Amino acid sequence: MVENENEDDPTQETITFLYKMVSGACPKSYGFNAARLAGIPDDIIRVAHRKAKEFEAAVNKVDLFRNICSKIGEEKLSLRDMESLGI
């Protein structure tokens, strides 16, 4: 359970794990909380958090590019599609 969620500064979050670990996907990563509990300095966690957001943004752009390219290759990209994608 995240008691003090802070999207901008993960070093300010407090968390209590109430569930047991099972296989499968998780909607939110708790790696930054685990790093804090492990004693990693806050400034390093903040840099890692910023880099993770930058990486996620880059991955989203690559996904968008691949989606556009596949639709162009299939000739399924209409002007309306292009407008909705901001092209």
PDB file of N, CA, C and O in Angstrom:
ATOM      1  N   MET A   1       0.843  -1.152   0.000  1.00  0.00           N
ATOM      2  CA  MET A   1       0.000   0.000   0.000  1.00  0.00           C
ATOM      3  C   MET A   1       0.901   1.232   0.000  1.00  0.00           C
ATOM      4  O   MET A   1       1.754   1.380   0.875  1.00  0.00           O
ATOM      5  N   VAL A   2       0.714   2.115  -0.979  1.00  0.00           N
ATOM      6  CA  VAL A   2       1.466   3.363  -1.025  1.00  0.00           C
ATOM      7  C   VAL A   2       0.746   4.357  -0.126  1.00  0.00           C
ATOM      8  O   VAL A   2      -0.423   4.676  -0.340  1.00  0.00           O
ATOM      9  N   GLU A   3       1.455   4.837   0.874  1.00  0.00           N
ATOM     10  CA  GLU A   3       0.836   5.738   1.831  1.00  0.00           C
ATOM     11  C   GLU A   3       0.965   7.197   1.408  1.00  0.00           C
ATOM     12  O   GLU A   3       0.055   7.993   1.640  1.00  0.00           O
ATOM     13  N   ASN A   4       2.074   7.549   0.799  1.00  0.00           N
ATOM     14  CA  ASN A   4       2.310   8.925   0.349  1.00  0.00           C
ATOM     15  C   ASN A   4       2.839   8.870  -1.069  1.00  0.00           C
ATOM     16  O   ASN A   4       4.052   8.934  -1.274  1.00  0.00           O
ATOM     17  N   GLU A   5       1.953   8.751  -2.065  1.00  0.00           N
ATOM     18  CA  GLU A   5       2.389   8.633  -3.458  1.00  0.00           C
ATOM     19  C   GLU A   5       2.851   9.992  -3.961  1.00  0.00           C
ATOM     20  O   GLU A   5       2.195  11.009  -3.732  1.00  0.00           O
ATOM     21  N   ASN A   6       4.005   9.998  -4.658  1.00  0.00           N
ATOM     22  CA  ASN A   6       4.556  11.233  -5.196  1.00  0.00           C
ATOM     23  C   ASN A   6       5.192  10.913  -6.537  1.00  0.00           C
ATOM     24  O   ASN A   6       6.296  10.371  -6.582  1.00  0.00           O
ATOM     25  N   GLU A   7       4.502  11.243  -7.647  1.00  0.00           N
ATOM     26  CA  GLU A   7       4.985  10.945  -8.998  1.00  0.00           C
ATOM     27  C   GLU A   7       6.257  11.701  -9.337  1.00  0.00           C
ATOM     28  O   GLU A   7       7.062  11.217 -10.133  1.00  0.00           O
ATOM     29  N   ASP A   8       6.459  12.870  -8.756  1.00  0.00           N
ATOM     30  CA  ASP A   8       7.616  13.691  -9.098  1.00  0.00           C
ATOM     31  C   ASP A   8       8.858  13.334  -8.307  1.00  0.00           C
ATOM     32  O   ASP A   8       9.971  13.519  -8.799  1.00  0.00           O
ATOM     33  N   ASP A   9       8.700  12.831  -7.103  1.00  0.00           N
ATOM     34  CA  ASP A   9       9.851  12.517  -6.263  1.00  0.00           C
ATOM     35  C   ASP A   9       9.597  11.214  -5.506  1.00  0.00           C
ATOM     36  O   ASP A   9       9.007  11.223  -4.426  1.00  0.00           O
ATOM     37  N   PRO A  10      10.049  10.088  -6.080  1.00  0.00           N
ATOM     38  CA  PRO A  10       9.762   8.796  -5.460  1.00  0.00           C
ATOM     39  C   PRO A  10      10.430   8.607  -4.101  1.00  0.00           C
ATOM     40  O   PRO A  10      10.053   7.701  -3.357  1.00  0.00           O
ATOM     41  N   THR A  11      11.414   9.444  -3.759  1.00  0.00           N
ATOM     42  CA  THR A  11      12.066   9.306  -2.456  1.00  0.00           C
ATOM     43  C   THR A  11      11.156   9.751  -1.321  1.00  0.00           C
ATOM     44  O   THR A  11      11.444   9.487  -0.154  1.00  0.00           O
ATOM     45  N   GLN A  12      10.055  10.427  -1.657  1.00  0.00           N
ATOM     46  CA  GLN A  12       9.120  10.905  -0.635  1.00  0.00           C
ATOM     47  C   GLN A  12       7.960   9.945  -0.412  1.00  0.00           C
ATOM     48  O   GLN A  12       7.109  10.188   0.443  1.00  0.00           O
ATOM     49  N   GLU A  13       7.919   8.865  -1.170  1.00  0.00           N
ATOM     50  CA  GLU A  13       6.842   7.888  -1.007  1.00  0.00           C
ATOM     51  C   GLU A  13       7.146   6.957   0.162  1.00  0.00           C
ATOM     52  O   GLU A  13       8.299   6.629   0.443  1.00  0.00           O
ATOM     53  N   THR A  14       6.097   6.552   0.816  1.00  0.00           N
ATOM     54  CA  THR A  14       6.217   5.483   1.804  1.00  0.00           C
ATOM     55  C   THR A  14       5.309   4.358   1.356  1.00  0.00           C
ATOM     56  O   THR A  14       4.234   4.589   0.804  1.00  0.00           O
ATOM     57  N   ILE A  15       5.755   3.138   1.601  1.00  0.00           N
ATOM     58  CA  ILE A  15       5.020   1.988   1.083  1.00  0.00           C
ATOM     59  C   ILE A  15       5.032   0.867   2.116  1.00  0.00           C
ATOM     60  O   ILE A  15       6.024   0.654   2.813  1.00  0.00           O
ATOM     61  N   THR A  16       3.932   0.170   2.198  1.00  0.00           N
ATOM     62  CA  THR A  16       3.820  -1.032   3.014  1.00  0.00           C
ATOM     63  C   THR A  16       3.320  -2.134   2.102  1.00  0.00           C
ATOM     64  O   THR A  16       2.252  -2.010   1.502  1.00  0.00           O
ATOM     65  N   PHE A  17       4.082  -3.209   1.994  1.00  0.00           N
ATOM     66  CA  PHE A  17       3.674  -4.313   1.128  1.00  0.00           C
ATOM     67  C   PHE A  17       2.692  -5.197   1.881  1.00  0.00           C
ATOM     68  O   PHE A  17       3.017  -5.748   2.933  1.00  0.00           O
ATOM     69  N   LEU A  18       1.488  -5.327   1.334  1.00  0.00           N
ATOM     70  CA  LEU A  18       0.431  -6.091   1.980  1.00  0.00           C
ATOM     71  C   LEU A  18       0.131  -7.402   1.256  1.00  0.00           C
ATOM     72  O   LEU A  18      -0.708  -8.181   1.707  1.00  0.00           O
ATOM     73  N   TYR A  19       0.804  -7.644   0.149  1.00  0.00           N
ATOM     74  CA  TYR A  19       0.500  -8.802  -0.674  1.00  0.00           C
ATOM     75  C   TYR A  19       1.706  -9.711  -0.776  1.00  0.00           C
ATOM     76  O   TYR A  19       2.843  -9.280  -0.588  1.00  0.00           O
ATOM     77  N   LYS A  20       1.449 -10.968  -1.074  1.00  0.00           N
ATOM     78  CA  LYS A  20       2.550 -11.882  -1.321  1.00  0.00           C
ATOM     79  C   LYS A  20       2.944 -11.806  -2.790  1.00  0.00           C
ATOM     80  O   LYS A  20       2.140 -11.398  -3.628  1.00  0.00           O
ATOM     81  N   MET A  21       4.157 -12.189  -3.102  1.00  0.00           N
ATOM     82  CA  MET A  21       4.662 -12.148  -4.468  1.00  0.00           C
ATOM     83  C   MET A  21       4.129 -13.339  -5.263  1.00  0.00           C
ATOM     84  O   MET A  21       4.173 -14.479  -4.801  1.00  0.00           O
ATOM     85  N   VAL A  22       3.629 -13.057  -6.457  1.00  0.00           N
ATOM     86  CA  VAL A  22       3.177 -14.092  -7.371  1.00  0.00           C
ATOM     87  C   VAL A  22       3.657 -13.715  -8.767  1.00  0.00           C
ATOM     88  O   VAL A  22       4.031 -12.568  -9.010  1.00  0.00           O
ATOM     89  N   SER A  23       3.647 -14.667  -9.671  1.00  0.00           N
ATOM     90  CA  SER A  23       4.079 -14.367 -11.029  1.00  0.00           C
ATOM     91  C   SER A  23       3.017 -13.542 -11.746  1.00  0.00           C
ATOM     92  O   SER A  23       1.828 -13.638 -11.444  1.00  0.00           O
ATOM     93  N   GLY A  24       3.465 -12.734 -12.699  1.00  0.00           N
ATOM     94  CA  GLY A  24       2.540 -11.916 -13.484  1.00  0.00           C
ATOM     95  C   GLY A  24       2.946 -10.458 -13.499  1.00  0.00           C
ATOM     96  O   GLY A  24       3.891 -10.049 -12.826  1.00  0.00           O
ATOM     97  N   ALA A  25       2.209  -9.680 -14.283  1.00  0.00           N
ATOM     98  CA  ALA A  25       2.509  -8.266 -14.447  1.00  0.00           C
ATOM     99  C   ALA A  25       1.978  -7.450 -13.274  1.00  0.00           C
ATOM    100  O   ALA A  25       0.993  -7.821 -12.636  1.00  0.00           O
ATOM    101  N   CYS A  26       2.640  -6.345 -13.004  1.00  0.00           N
ATOM    102  CA  CYS A  26       2.229  -5.419 -11.961  1.00  0.00           C
ATOM    103  C   CYS A  26       1.971  -4.067 -12.613  1.00  0.00           C
ATOM    104  O   CYS A  26       2.771  -3.636 -13.444  1.00  0.00           O
ATOM    105  N   PRO A  27       0.883  -3.380 -12.268  1.00  0.00           N
ATOM    106  CA  PRO A  27       0.583  -2.100 -12.915  1.00  0.00           C
ATOM    107  C   PRO A  27       1.542  -0.981 -12.532  1.00  0.00           C
ATOM    108  O   PRO A  27       1.620   0.024 -13.239  1.00  0.00           O
ATOM    109  N   LYS A  28       2.267  -1.129 -11.438  1.00  0.00           N
ATOM    110  CA  LYS A  28       3.214  -0.100 -11.001  1.00  0.00           C
ATOM    111  C   LYS A  28       4.451  -0.784 -10.453  1.00  0.00           C
ATOM    112  O   LYS A  28       4.365  -1.789  -9.747  1.00  0.00           O
ATOM    113  N   SER A  29       5.599  -0.224 -10.791  1.00  0.00           N
ATOM    114  CA  SER A  29       6.857  -0.756 -10.285  1.00  0.00           C
ATOM    115  C   SER A  29       7.159  -0.155  -8.916  1.00  0.00           C
ATOM    116  O   SER A  29       6.942   1.036  -8.693  1.00  0.00           O
ATOM    117  N   TYR A  30       7.649  -0.963  -8.024  1.00  0.00           N
ATOM    118  CA  TYR A  30       8.032  -0.497  -6.702  1.00  0.00           C
ATOM    119  C   TYR A  30       9.549  -0.524  -6.522  1.00  0.00           C
ATOM    120  O   TYR A  30      10.053  -0.536  -5.399  1.00  0.00           O
ATOM    121  N   GLY A  31      10.267  -0.534  -7.645  1.00  0.00           N
ATOM    122  CA  GLY A  31      11.729  -0.590  -7.596  1.00  0.00           C
ATOM    123  C   GLY A  31      12.351   0.598  -6.892  1.00  0.00           C
ATOM    124  O   GLY A  31      13.336   0.445  -6.170  1.00  0.00           O
ATOM    125  N   PHE A  32      11.783   1.792  -7.093  1.00  0.00           N
ATOM    126  CA  PHE A  32      12.353   2.971  -6.435  1.00  0.00           C
ATOM    127  C   PHE A  32      12.136   2.913  -4.931  1.00  0.00           C
ATOM    128  O   PHE A  32      12.990   3.348  -4.160  1.00  0.00           O
ATOM    129  N   ASN A  33      10.994   2.376  -4.513  1.00  0.00           N
ATOM    130  CA  ASN A  33      10.753   2.190  -3.082  1.00  0.00           C
ATOM    131  C   ASN A  33      11.719   1.161  -2.504  1.00  0.00           C
ATOM    132  O   ASN A  33      12.247   1.337  -1.406  1.00  0.00           O
ATOM    133  N   ALA A  34      11.941   0.090  -3.253  1.00  0.00           N
ATOM    134  CA  ALA A  34      12.876  -0.943  -2.794  1.00  0.00           C
ATOM    135  C   ALA A  34      14.286  -0.367  -2.694  1.00  0.00           C
ATOM    136  O   ALA A  34      15.026  -0.690  -1.764  1.00  0.00           O
ATOM    137  N   ALA A  35      14.659   0.485  -3.648  1.00  0.00           N
ATOM    138  CA  ALA A  35      15.980   1.119  -3.605  1.00  0.00           C
ATOM    139  C   ALA A  35      16.118   1.983  -2.356  1.00  0.00           C
ATOM    140  O   ALA A  35      17.159   1.973  -1.698  1.00  0.00           O
ATOM    141  N   ARG A  36      15.059   2.733  -2.031  1.00  0.00           N
ATOM    142  CA  ARG A  36      15.095   3.576  -0.834  1.00  0.00           C
ATOM    143  C   ARG A  36      15.227   2.719   0.420  1.00  0.00           C
ATOM    144  O   ARG A  36      16.008   3.033   1.318  1.00  0.00           O
ATOM    145  N   LEU A  37      14.453   1.629   0.473  1.00  0.00           N
ATOM    146  CA  LEU A  37      14.533   0.726   1.628  1.00  0.00           C
ATOM    147  C   LEU A  37      15.901   0.063   1.741  1.00  0.00           C
ATOM    148  O   LEU A  37      16.342  -0.297   2.833  1.00  0.00           O
ATOM    149  N   ALA A  38      16.569  -0.095   0.587  1.00  0.00           N
ATOM    150  CA  ALA A  38      17.899  -0.709   0.581  1.00  0.00           C
ATOM    151  C   ALA A  38      19.002   0.290   0.932  1.00  0.00           C
ATOM    152  O   ALA A  38      20.170  -0.080   1.050  1.00  0.00           O
ATOM    153  N   GLY A  39      18.619   1.558   1.099  1.00  0.00           N
ATOM    154  CA  GLY A  39      19.602   2.551   1.519  1.00  0.00           C
ATOM    155  C   GLY A  39      20.283   3.300   0.383  1.00  0.00           C
ATOM    156  O   GLY A  39      21.272   3.997   0.612  1.00  0.00           O
ATOM    157  N   ILE A  40      19.770   3.169  -0.839  1.00  0.00           N
ATOM    158  CA  ILE A  40      20.324   3.922  -1.965  1.00  0.00           C
ATOM    159  C   ILE A  40      20.065   5.410  -1.700  1.00  0.00           C
ATOM    160  O   ILE A  40      18.950   5.773  -1.325  1.00  0.00           O
ATOM    161  N   PRO A  41      21.066   6.278  -1.887  1.00  0.00           N
ATOM    162  CA  PRO A  41      20.872   7.707  -1.622  1.00  0.00           C
ATOM    163  C   PRO A  41      19.750   8.318  -2.464  1.00  0.00           C
ATOM    164  O   PRO A  41      19.554   7.953  -3.623  1.00  0.00           O
ATOM    165  N   ASP A  42      19.017   9.258  -1.854  1.00  0.00           N
ATOM    166  CA  ASP A  42      17.875   9.890  -2.509  1.00  0.00           C
ATOM    167  C   ASP A  42      18.243  10.541  -3.836  1.00  0.00           C
ATOM    168  O   ASP A  42      17.473  10.463  -4.793  1.00  0.00           O
ATOM    169  N   ASP A  43      19.413  11.185  -3.909  1.00  0.00           N
ATOM    170  CA  ASP A  43      19.770  11.855  -5.165  1.00  0.00           C
ATOM    171  C   ASP A  43      19.945  10.855  -6.303  1.00  0.00           C
ATOM    172  O   ASP A  43      19.631  11.173  -7.450  1.00  0.00           O
ATOM    173  N   ILE A  44      20.431   9.675  -6.014  1.00  0.00           N
ATOM    174  CA  ILE A  44      20.582   8.634  -7.036  1.00  0.00           C
ATOM    175  C   ILE A  44      19.201   8.122  -7.465  1.00  0.00           C
ATOM    176  O   ILE A  44      18.967   7.886  -8.650  1.00  0.00           O
ATOM    177  N   ILE A  45      18.303   7.953  -6.516  1.00  0.00           N
ATOM    178  CA  ILE A  45      16.942   7.497  -6.840  1.00  0.00           C
ATOM    179  C   ILE A  45      16.244   8.525  -7.713  1.00  0.00           C
ATOM    180  O   ILE A  45      15.551   8.159  -8.663  1.00  0.00           O
ATOM    181  N   ARG A  46      16.413   9.802  -7.409  1.00  0.00           N
ATOM    182  CA  ARG A  46      15.780  10.853  -8.212  1.00  0.00           C
ATOM    183  C   ARG A  46      16.306  10.840  -9.651  1.00  0.00           C
ATOM    184  O   ARG A  46      15.533  10.974 -10.600  1.00  0.00           O
ATOM    185  N   VAL A  47      17.631  10.677  -9.809  1.00  0.00           N
ATOM    186  CA  VAL A  47      18.214  10.617 -11.159  1.00  0.00           C
ATOM    187  C   VAL A  47      17.673   9.392 -11.895  1.00  0.00           C
ATOM    188  O   VAL A  47      17.309   9.485 -13.067  1.00  0.00           O
ATOM    189  N   ALA A  48      17.618   8.257 -11.224  1.00  0.00           N
ATOM    190  CA  ALA A  48      17.101   7.032 -11.838  1.00  0.00           C
ATOM    191  C   ALA A  48      15.641   7.200 -12.242  1.00  0.00           C
ATOM    192  O   ALA A  48      15.233   6.736 -13.307  1.00  0.00           O
ATOM    193  N   HIS A  49      14.862   7.852 -11.408  1.00  0.00           N
ATOM    194  CA  HIS A  49      13.448   8.091 -11.707  1.00  0.00           C
ATOM    195  C   HIS A  49      13.308   8.965 -12.941  1.00  0.00           C
ATOM    196  O   HIS A  49      12.485   8.685 -13.812  1.00  0.00           O
ATOM    197  N   ARG A  50      14.110  10.029 -13.023  1.00  0.00           N
ATOM    198  CA  ARG A  50      14.072  10.911 -14.194  1.00  0.00           C
ATOM    199  C   ARG A  50      14.465  10.145 -15.451  1.00  0.00           C
ATOM    200  O   ARG A  50      13.824  10.292 -16.491  1.00  0.00           O
ATOM    201  N   LYS A  51      15.513   9.329 -15.363  1.00  0.00           N
ATOM    202  CA  LYS A  51      15.970   8.539 -16.514  1.00  0.00           C
ATOM    203  C   LYS A  51      14.901   7.526 -16.928  1.00  0.00           C
ATOM    204  O   LYS A  51      14.704   7.292 -18.121  1.00  0.00           O
ATOM    205  N   ALA A  52      14.220   6.932 -15.972  1.00  0.00           N
ATOM    206  CA  ALA A  52      13.160   5.971 -16.286  1.00  0.00           C
ATOM    207  C   ALA A  52      12.022   6.652 -17.045  1.00  0.00           C
ATOM    208  O   ALA A  52      11.476   6.081 -17.990  1.00  0.00           O
ATOM    209  N   LYS A  53      11.663   7.870 -16.634  1.00  0.00           N
ATOM    210  CA  LYS A  53      10.613   8.615 -17.350  1.00  0.00           C
ATOM    211  C   LYS A  53      11.067   8.969 -18.765  1.00  0.00           C
ATOM    212  O   LYS A  53      10.280   8.883 -19.708  1.00  0.00           O
ATOM    213  N   GLU A  54      12.333   9.366 -18.918  1.00  0.00           N
ATOM    214  CA  GLU A  54      12.871   9.677 -20.245  1.00  0.00           C
ATOM    215  C   GLU A  54      12.849   8.430 -21.134  1.00  0.00           C
ATOM    216  O   GLU A  54      12.489   8.504 -22.309  1.00  0.00           O
ATOM    217  N   PHE A  55      13.236   7.290 -20.564  1.00  0.00           N
ATOM    218  CA  PHE A  55      13.240   6.038 -21.313  1.00  0.00           C
ATOM    219  C   PHE A  55      11.825   5.653 -21.731  1.00  0.00           C
ATOM    220  O   PHE A  55      11.605   5.230 -22.866  1.00  0.00           O
ATOM    221  N   GLU A  56      10.872   5.796 -20.824  1.00  0.00           N
ATOM    222  CA  GLU A  56       9.475   5.466 -21.139  1.00  0.00           C
ATOM    223  C   GLU A  56       8.953   6.346 -22.278  1.00  0.00           C
ATOM    224  O   GLU A  56       8.254   5.864 -23.169  1.00  0.00           O
ATOM    225  N   ALA A  57       9.294   7.637 -22.244  1.00  0.00           N
ATOM    226  CA  ALA A  57       8.864   8.547 -23.315  1.00  0.00           C
ATOM    227  C   ALA A  57       9.477   8.134 -24.647  1.00  0.00           C
ATOM    228  O   ALA A  57       8.802   8.172 -25.676  1.00  0.00           O
ATOM    229  N   ALA A  58      10.748   7.742 -24.639  1.00  0.00           N
ATOM    230  CA  ALA A  58      11.414   7.311 -25.873  1.00  0.00           C
ATOM    231  C   ALA A  58      10.774   6.035 -26.419  1.00  0.00           C
ATOM    232  O   ALA A  58      10.570   5.908 -27.626  1.00  0.00           O
ATOM    233  N   VAL A  59      10.459   5.099 -25.542  1.00  0.00           N
ATOM    234  CA  VAL A  59       9.823   3.850 -25.960  1.00  0.00           C
ATOM    235  C   VAL A  59       8.450   4.143 -26.566  1.00  0.00           C
ATOM    236  O   VAL A  59       8.072   3.536 -27.569  1.00  0.00           O
ATOM    237  N   ASN A  60       7.710   5.060 -25.969  1.00  0.00           N
ATOM    238  CA  ASN A  60       6.394   5.430 -26.514  1.00  0.00           C
ATOM    239  C   ASN A  60       6.522   6.026 -27.906  1.00  0.00           C
ATOM    240  O   ASN A  60       5.683   5.765 -28.769  1.00  0.00           O
ATOM    241  N   LYS A  61       7.558   6.823 -28.136  1.00  0.00           N
ATOM    242  CA  LYS A  61       7.776   7.406 -29.464  1.00  0.00           C
ATOM    243  C   LYS A  61       8.130   6.328 -30.482  1.00  0.00           C
ATOM    244  O   LYS A  61       7.657   6.367 -31.618  1.00  0.00           O
ATOM    245  N   VAL A  62       8.956   5.372 -30.084  1.00  0.00           N
ATOM    246  CA  VAL A  62       9.309   4.265 -30.985  1.00  0.00           C
ATOM    247  C   VAL A  62       8.071   3.446 -31.322  1.00  0.00           C
ATOM    248  O   VAL A  62       7.869   3.069 -32.477  1.00  0.00           O
ATOM    249  N   ASP A  63       7.240   3.169 -30.319  1.00  0.00           N
ATOM    250  CA  ASP A  63       5.995   2.424 -30.565  1.00  0.00           C
ATOM    251  C   ASP A  63       5.095   3.165 -31.544  1.00  0.00           C
ATOM    252  O   ASP A  63       4.521   2.557 -32.447  1.00  0.00           O
ATOM    253  N   LEU A  64       4.970   4.485 -31.366  1.00  0.00           N
ATOM    254  CA  LEU A  64       4.156   5.290 -32.270  1.00  0.00           C
ATOM    255  C   LEU A  64       4.722   5.223 -33.685  1.00  0.00           C
ATOM    256  O   LEU A  64       3.972   5.052 -34.647  1.00  0.00           O
ATOM    257  N   PHE A  65       6.036   5.356 -33.816  1.00  0.00           N
ATOM    258  CA  PHE A  65       6.682   5.298 -35.124  1.00  0.00           C
ATOM    259  C   PHE A  65       6.435   3.947 -35.797  1.00  0.00           C
ATOM    260  O   PHE A  65       6.117   3.893 -36.985  1.00  0.00           O
ATOM    261  N   ARG A  66       6.582   2.859 -35.042  1.00  0.00           N
ATOM    262  CA  ARG A  66       6.340   1.524 -35.598  1.00  0.00           C
ATOM    263  C   ARG A  66       4.888   1.357 -36.032  1.00  0.00           C
ATOM    264  O   ARG A  66       4.604   0.760 -37.071  1.00  0.00           O
ATOM    265  N   ASN A  67       3.982   1.886 -35.233  1.00  0.00           N
ATOM    266  CA  ASN A  67       2.561   1.800 -35.565  1.00  0.00           C
ATOM    267  C   ASN A  67       2.283   2.549 -36.863  1.00  0.00           C
ATOM    268  O   ASN A  67       1.576   2.042 -37.734  1.00  0.00           O
ATOM    269  N   ILE A  68       2.833   3.742 -36.997  1.00  0.00           N
ATOM    270  CA  ILE A  68       2.651   4.532 -38.215  1.00  0.00           C
ATOM    271  C   ILE A  68       3.230   3.804 -39.417  1.00  0.00           C
ATOM    272  O   ILE A  68       2.588   3.712 -40.464  1.00  0.00           O
ATOM    273  N   CYS A  69       4.442   3.287 -39.268  1.00  0.00           N
ATOM    274  CA  CYS A  69       5.096   2.591 -40.383  1.00  0.00           C
ATOM    275  C   CYS A  69       4.323   1.353 -40.811  1.00  0.00           C
ATOM    276  O   CYS A  69       4.206   1.074 -42.005  1.00  0.00           O
ATOM    277  N   SER A  70       3.800   0.612 -39.849  1.00  0.00           N
ATOM    278  CA  SER A  70       3.048  -0.592 -40.216  1.00  0.00           C
ATOM    279  C   SER A  70       1.761  -0.232 -40.952  1.00  0.00           C
ATOM    280  O   SER A  70       1.363  -0.930 -41.884  1.00  0.00           O
ATOM    281  N   LYS A  71       1.108   0.854 -40.538  1.00  0.00           N
ATOM    282  CA  LYS A  71      -0.122   1.275 -41.218  1.00  0.00           C
ATOM    283  C   LYS A  71       0.178   1.809 -42.601  1.00  0.00           C
ATOM    284  O   LYS A  71      -0.597   1.586 -43.531  1.00  0.00           O
ATOM    285  N   ILE A  72       1.300   2.518 -42.754  1.00  0.00           N
ATOM    286  CA  ILE A  72       1.693   3.005 -44.076  1.00  0.00           C
ATOM    287  C   ILE A  72       1.993   1.811 -44.983  1.00  0.00           C
ATOM    288  O   ILE A  72       1.586   1.794 -46.145  1.00  0.00           O
ATOM    289  N   GLY A  73       2.699   0.820 -44.455  1.00  0.00           N
ATOM    290  CA  GLY A  73       3.027  -0.379 -45.222  1.00  0.00           C
ATOM    291  C   GLY A  73       1.796  -1.142 -45.653  1.00  0.00           C
ATOM    292  O   GLY A  73       1.777  -1.744 -46.727  1.00  0.00           O
ATOM    293  N   GLU A  74       0.781  -1.122 -44.833  1.00  0.00           N
ATOM    294  CA  GLU A  74      -0.479  -1.800 -45.157  1.00  0.00           C
ATOM    295  C   GLU A  74      -1.435  -0.874 -45.900  1.00  0.00           C
ATOM    296  O   GLU A  74      -2.544  -1.269 -46.258  1.00  0.00           O
ATOM    297  N   GLU A  75      -0.997   0.359 -46.129  1.00  0.00           N
ATOM    298  CA  GLU A  75      -1.814   1.390 -46.778  1.00  0.00           C
ATOM    299  C   GLU A  75      -3.144   1.579 -46.047  1.00  0.00           C
ATOM    300  O   GLU A  75      -4.194   1.736 -46.671  1.00  0.00           O
ATOM    301  N   LYS A  76      -3.079   1.561 -44.721  1.00  0.00           N
ATOM    302  CA  LYS A  76      -4.284   1.721 -43.908  1.00  0.00           C
ATOM    303  C   LYS A  76      -4.268   3.031 -43.123  1.00  0.00           C
ATOM    304  O   LYS A  76      -5.088   3.212 -42.222  1.00  0.00           O
ATOM    305  N   LEU A  77      -3.372   3.932 -43.438  1.00  0.00           N
ATOM    306  CA  LEU A  77      -3.277   5.182 -42.700  1.00  0.00           C
ATOM    307  C   LEU A  77      -4.013   6.270 -43.470  1.00  0.00           C
ATOM    308  O   LEU A  77      -3.550   6.721 -44.517  1.00  0.00           O
ATOM    309  N   SER A  78      -5.151   6.686 -42.950  1.00  0.00           N
ATOM    310  CA  SER A  78      -5.950   7.712 -43.614  1.00  0.00           C
ATOM    311  C   SER A  78      -5.528   9.089 -43.112  1.00  0.00           C
ATOM    312  O   SER A  78      -4.763   9.201 -42.155  1.00  0.00           O
ATOM    313  N   LEU A  79      -6.024  10.117 -43.754  1.00  0.00           N
ATOM    314  CA  LEU A  79      -5.754  11.478 -43.293  1.00  0.00           C
ATOM    315  C   LEU A  79      -6.289  11.691 -41.884  1.00  0.00           C
ATOM    316  O   LEU A  79      -5.662  12.380 -41.079  1.00  0.00           O
ATOM    317  N   ARG A  80      -7.430  11.110 -41.583  1.00  0.00           N
ATOM    318  CA  ARG A  80      -8.000  11.218 -40.244  1.00  0.00           C
ATOM    319  C   ARG A  80      -7.068  10.561 -39.212  1.00  0.00           C
ATOM    320  O   ARG A  80      -6.861  11.101 -38.125  1.00  0.00           O
ATOM    321  N   ASP A  81      -6.509   9.391 -39.563  1.00  0.00           N
ATOM    322  CA  ASP A  81      -5.554   8.728 -38.683  1.00  0.00           C
ATOM    323  C   ASP A  81      -4.339   9.608 -38.440  1.00  0.00           C
ATOM    324  O   ASP A  81      -3.866   9.739 -37.310  1.00  0.00           O
ATOM    325  N   MET A  82      -3.841  10.209 -39.512  1.00  0.00           N
ATOM    326  CA  MET A  82      -2.662  11.058 -39.399  1.00  0.00           C
ATOM    327  C   MET A  82      -2.942  12.250 -38.493  1.00  0.00           C
ATOM    328  O   MET A  82      -2.096  12.623 -37.680  1.00  0.00           O
ATOM    329  N   GLU A  83      -4.116  12.848 -38.627  1.00  0.00           N
ATOM    330  CA  GLU A  83      -4.487  13.978 -37.784  1.00  0.00           C
ATOM    331  C   GLU A  83      -4.584  13.555 -36.318  1.00  0.00           C
ATOM    332  O   GLU A  83      -4.124  14.277 -35.433  1.00  0.00           O
ATOM    333  N   SER A  84      -5.176  12.393 -36.059  1.00  0.00           N
ATOM    334  CA  SER A  84      -5.326  11.928 -34.680  1.00  0.00           C
ATOM    335  C   SER A  84      -3.988  11.586 -34.049  1.00  0.00           C
ATOM    336  O   SER A  84      -3.837  11.648 -32.829  1.00  0.00           O
ATOM    337  N   LEU A  85      -3.010  11.222 -34.881  1.00  0.00           N
ATOM    338  CA  LEU A  85      -1.661  10.916 -34.368  1.00  0.00           C
ATOM    339  C   LEU A  85      -0.797  12.168 -34.282  1.00  0.00           C
ATOM    340  O   LEU A  85       0.335  12.105 -33.804  1.00  0.00           O
ATOM    341  N   GLY A  86      -1.313  13.296 -34.737  1.00  0.00           N
ATOM    342  CA  GLY A  86      -0.560  14.538 -34.674  1.00  0.00           C
ATOM    343  C   GLY A  86       0.490  14.674 -35.746  1.00  0.00           C
ATOM    344  O   GLY A  86       1.502  15.348 -35.553  1.00  0.00           O
ATOM    345  N   ILE A  87       0.251  14.025 -36.896  1.00  0.00           N
ATOM    346  CA  ILE A  87       1.218  14.053 -37.998  1.00  0.00           C
ATOM    347  C   ILE A  87       0.847  15.166 -38.962  1.00  0.00           C
ATOM    348  O   ILE A  87       1.530  15.367 -39.966  1.00  0.00           O
TER     349      ILE A  87
END
